[in-house]
Amino acid sequence: YLLAENQQVYFSSASSFQPVTAVPADGRELVPETGRSFELGHRIQAFGGKFKVDTAAYQIKRQNVVIGLPLGDFEQAGQQSARGIDMDINGNIGKGWRVIANYGYTLPRFDRFLASQGRVDLSGFRPRFTQRHAANLWLTKAWLNGITVSAGQRYLSSMFVDNANTQNTRLGGYTTFSGAISYRRANYQIGLNADNLLGRDRYFLAGINDNQIYPGPPLNVSASLRFFFR
């Protein structure tokens, strides 16, 4: 809905149905996974459309969520939900500068989850490998001579490795930095990209099950060459 010439709001809802083909160790059949989501958003544009801010609030509920266990076993959570707010900023800020920034805050939880064949109640706990805060920032400066330089950062807050939210298996939050430089002429562009620019170590990405995590990659530099045809 158009509130004004430079502002819009929207509402959306969706449902999902996913058959489950995984078979647990006891051979029982797992019921299909279903879900429902709701989202309310707002967009404002400024400076003739050169600067845009999107904000959205959402709620997602999933029933019969399949949880992977070690040794190829599975179980199902009765209901898992997430509520949160996302904000995205994208625009030109003048003199060849461009900014892309976003932030997300979410509250994931198990609404109903009787684990270990009903012996452990994990209702109210946070699902493993889910963070509450995530933020990204990317700044780009372009010159008329074809040179473009970019720098950015990514932040993820702490997360649990297991669904029981054991404190000694909590992974700390981390921030990594990236950078890029490129040079473009009429029909080609050369570029250099670097991830984990400061060579951060001892940070971990999401893993599988409750006993495996993956360390984040070290400094990674790549080069590219592109050709443009008319």
DAJOGI-V572605 format. One record per residue. RES is the residue in one small letter. SS is DSSP state (alpha for helix, beta for strand, coil for the rest). PHI is phi in degrees with one decimal (NA if undefined). PSI is psi as a letter, one per 40 degrees, with the letter a starting at -180 (NA if undefined). Layout:
[[RES	SS	PHI	PSI] [RES	SS	PHI	PSI]]
This chain:
[[y	coil	NA	h] [l	beta	-86.1	h] [l	beta	-73.3	d] [a	beta	-148.3	a] [e	coil	-59.6	d] [n	coil	-117.1	e] [q	beta	-137.5	h] [q	beta	-136.0	i] [v	beta	-127.0	i] [y	beta	-148.8	i] [f	beta	-137.1	h] [s	beta	-142.0	i] [s	beta	-145.4	i] [a	beta	-146.8	i] [s	beta	-119.8	i] [s	beta	-141.8	i] [f	beta	-143.7	h] [q	beta	-132.9	h] [p	coil	-61.6	i] [v	coil	-108.9	h] [t	coil	-101.8	e] [a	coil	-67.8	i] [v	beta	-120.6	h] [p	coil	-70.5	i] [a	coil	-63.0	d] [d	coil	-82.4	e] [g	coil	80.9	e] [r	coil	-72.7	i] [e	beta	-88.9	h] [l	coil	-87.3	i] [v	coil	-78.0	i] [p	coil	-63.0	i] [e	beta	-91.9	h] [t	beta	-126.0	i] [g	beta	-159.0	i] [r	beta	-147.8	h] [s	beta	-129.4	i] [f	beta	-133.3	i] [e	beta	-145.2	h] [l	beta	-124.3	h] [g	beta	-134.3	i] [h	beta	-141.0	i] [r	beta	-130.7	h] [i	beta	-127.9	h] [q	beta	-118.9	h] [a	beta	-134.4	i] [f	coil	54.2	f] [g	coil	67.4	f] [g	coil	87.1	e] [k	coil	-78.9	e] [f	beta	-128.6	h] [k	beta	-135.8	h] [v	beta	-125.9	h] [d	beta	-112.7	h] [t	beta	-129.9	h] [a	beta	-143.1	i] [a	beta	-115.9	h] [y	beta	-143.5	i] [q	beta	-142.4	h] [i	beta	-127.2	h] [k	beta	-127.0	h] [r	beta	-125.7	h] [q	beta	-107.5	i] [n	beta	59.4	f] [v	beta	-73.2	h] [v	beta	-79.1	h] [i	beta	-112.7	h] [g	beta	-76.1	h] [l	coil	-120.1	i] [p	alpha	-59.5	i] [l	alpha	63.6	f] [g	alpha	74.2	e] [d	coil	-92.8	i] [f	beta	-144.3	i] [e	beta	-147.1	i] [q	beta	-122.4	h] [a	beta	-90.4	h] [g	beta	-62.0	d] [q	beta	-153.6	h] [q	beta	-126.2	h] [s	beta	-136.5	i] [a	beta	-150.1	h] [r	beta	-124.2	i] [g	beta	-169.7	i] [i	beta	-133.0	h] [d	beta	-120.6	i] [m	beta	-134.5	h] [d	beta	-127.3	h] [i	beta	-121.8	h] [n	beta	-147.2	h] [g	beta	177.6	i] [n	beta	-88.6	h] [i	beta	-110.7	e] [g	beta	99.2	i] [k	coil	56.5	f] [g	coil	83.5	e] [w	beta	-93.0	h] [r	beta	-135.5	i] [v	beta	-126.0	h] [i	beta	-129.2	h] [a	beta	-141.2	i] [n	beta	-150.2	i] [y	beta	-142.2	h] [g	beta	-133.6	h] [y	beta	-123.5	h] [t	beta	-137.5	i] [l	beta	-121.5	g] [p	beta	-84.7	i] [r	beta	-163.7	i] [f	beta	-88.9	h] [d	beta	-78.5	d] [r	beta	-141.7	h] [f	coil	-157.5	h] [l	beta	-101.7	h] [a	alpha	-90.8	i] [s	alpha	51.5	f] [q	alpha	57.0	f] [g	alpha	84.8	e] [r	coil	-85.9	d] [v	beta	-125.0	h] [d	beta	-94.7	h] [l	coil	-104.4	e] [s	coil	-62.2	h] [g	coil	92.8	e] [f	coil	-83.4	i] [r	coil	-89.2	h] [p	coil	-60.3	i] [r	coil	-62.4	i] [f	coil	59.5	f] [t	coil	-121.0	h] [q	coil	-102.9	i] [r	coil	-95.9	d] [h	beta	-125.4	h] [a	beta	-145.7	h] [a	beta	-145.6	i] [n	beta	-137.2	i] [l	beta	-141.9	h] [w	beta	-140.0	h] [l	beta	-112.9	h] [t	beta	-131.7	h] [k	beta	-121.6	h] [a	beta	-117.7	h] [w	coil	-108.5	i] [l	coil	-67.0	d] [n	coil	-79.9	e] [g	coil	98.6	e] [i	beta	-88.1	h] [t	beta	-131.1	h] [v	beta	-124.8	h] [s	beta	-132.5	i] [a	beta	-148.9	i] [g	beta	-158.8	i] [q	beta	-140.7	i] [r	beta	-132.3	h] [y	beta	-125.7	h] [l	beta	-128.8	h] [s	coil	-80.5	i] [s	coil	-66.0	i] [m	beta	-146.7	i] [f	beta	-92.7	i] [v	coil	-82.5	d] [d	coil	-119.1	i] [n	coil	-72.4	e] [a	coil	-82.2	e] [n	coil	57.1	f] [t	coil	-68.0	h] [q	alpha	-63.0	d] [n	alpha	-77.9	e] [t	alpha	-114.8	f] [r	beta	-87.1	h] [l	beta	-91.5	h] [g	coil	-70.7	i] [g	coil	-68.9	i] [y	beta	-153.5	i] [t	beta	-129.0	h] [t	beta	-123.5	i] [f	beta	-119.8	i] [s	beta	-134.6	i] [g	beta	-152.6	i] [a	beta	-154.7	i] [i	beta	-143.5	h] [s	beta	-145.7	i] [y	beta	-137.0	h] [r	beta	-123.1	h] [r	coil	-115.0	a] [a	coil	-60.0	d] [n	coil	-122.9	e] [y	beta	-155.4	i] [q	beta	-147.0	h] [i	beta	-113.6	i] [g	beta	-145.6	i] [l	beta	-136.2	h] [n	beta	-120.9	i] [a	beta	-133.9	h] [d	beta	-104.6	i] [n	coil	52.2	f] [l	coil	-58.2	d] [l	coil	-91.6	e] [g	coil	66.4	f] [r	coil	-63.0	h] [d	coil	-120.9	i] [r	coil	56.3	f] [y	coil	-129.4	i] [f	beta	-128.6	i] [l	beta	-95.2	i] [a	beta	-62.0	i] [g	beta	-128.5	a] [i	beta	-129.0	i] [n	coil	55.0	a] [d	coil	-107.0	e] [n	coil	-135.0	e] [q	beta	-136.4	h] [i	beta	-131.3	i] [y	beta	-117.8	h] [p	beta	-68.7	i] [g	coil	-68.9	i] [p	coil	-70.4	i] [p	coil	-76.1	a] [l	coil	-53.6	h] [n	beta	-131.5	h] [v	beta	-116.9	h] [s	beta	-135.9	i] [a	beta	-117.9	i] [s	beta	-141.2	i] [l	beta	-136.5	h] [r	beta	-121.4	i] [f	beta	-117.6	i] [f	coil	-117.1	h] [f	coil	-120.0	h] [r	coil	-105.8	NA]]
